[in-house]
């Protein structure tokens, strides 16, 4: 299953302004892939930082949402971000769902 992780944080918890978060942010570049592999989470894209919006997105693949949630906890991302985990499907899967549904109108 595909999941999109949307992480947001307030400006005072940003690596650009908070030295403790900055150190954790720097360390995460090597830790994220290791933790992901250990939990069976495949990093597809990201983390991608969305400019100056104090937001990032990451696309992952995992068998279950619990693995994705564990990834956010074990990497410490939840300590300075609010993270929304959303299941996602491909365009092809979406098209099949549309074809399988009877139109309402």
C-alpha positions in Angstrom: 0.0 0.0 0.0 1.1 3.6 -0.7 1.0 6.2 2.0 1.6 9.9 1.9 3.0 11.4 5.1 2.4 15.2 5.5 4.5 16.6 8.3 4.0 20.1 9.7 5.7 22.0 12.5 5.5 25.5 14.0 8.3 28.0 13.2 9.9 27.6 16.7 10.3 23.9 16.1 11.9 24.3 12.7 15.5 23.2 12.1 16.2 26.7 10.8 15.5 28.3 14.2 15.8 25.5 16.8 19.3 24.1 17.4 18.2 20.9 19.0 15.8 20.1 16.1 18.6 21.1 13.7 20.8 18.4 15.2 18.0 15.8 15.0 17.2 16.9 11.4 20.9 16.4 10.4 21.1 13.0 12.0 17.9 11.9 10.4 19.4 11.8 6.9 21.2 8.6 7.7 18.7 7.2 10.2 15.5 7.4 8.1 16.5 4.8 5.5 17.8 2.4 8.2 14.6 2.6 10.3 12.5 2.3 7.1 14.3 -0.8 6.0 14.0 -2.4 9.5 10.2 -1.8 9.6 9.6 -2.9 6.0 8.8 0.6 4.8 10.0 1.5 1.4 10.8 5.2 0.8 9.4 6.1 -2.6 9.9 9.9 -2.5 11.1 12.4 0.1 11.1 13.7 2.5 10.4 16.7 0.3 10.5 20.1 2.1 7.8 22.4 0.9 9.6 25.8 0.8 9.1 28.0 3.7 5.8 26.5 4.7 7.2 24.4 7.6 5.8 21.4 5.9 7.2 18.3 4.2 5.8 15.3 2.4 7.1 11.7 2.1 5.7 8.9 0.0 6.2 5.4 1.3 5.1 1.9 0.6 4.3 -0.6 3.4 2.1 -3.6 4.0 0.3 -1.9 6.9 -0.2 1.6 8.3 1.2 0.4 11.7 4.6 0.1 10.1 4.4 3.6 8.8 3.3 5.0 12.2 6.1 3.1 13.9 8.5 4.7 11.3 7.4 8.2 12.4 7.8 7.4 16.0 11.1 5.5 15.8 12.7 8.2 13.7 11.6 10.9 16.1 9.6 12.8 13.5 6.6 12.9 15.8 8.7 14.8 18.4 8.7 18.0 16.4 6.1 17.4 13.7 2.4 16.8 13.5 2.1 14.0 10.9 -0.9 13.0 8.9 -0.7 9.5 7.3 -2.9 9.2 4.3 -3.4 6.0 2.2 -3.0 6.6 -1.5 -3.7 4.8 -4.7 -2.3 5.1 -8.2 -4.2 6.8 -11.0 -4.8 3.4 -12.6 -6.3 2.0 -9.3 -8.4 5.1 -9.1 -9.7 4.7 -12.6 -10.6 1.0 -11.9 -12.5 2.1 -8.8 -14.4 4.7 -10.8 -15.4 2.1 -13.5 -16.6 -0.3 -10.8 -18.9 2.3 -9.2 -22.4 3.0 -10.5 -22.8 6.7 -11.1 -25.1 8.6 -8.7 -26.5 10.9 -11.4 
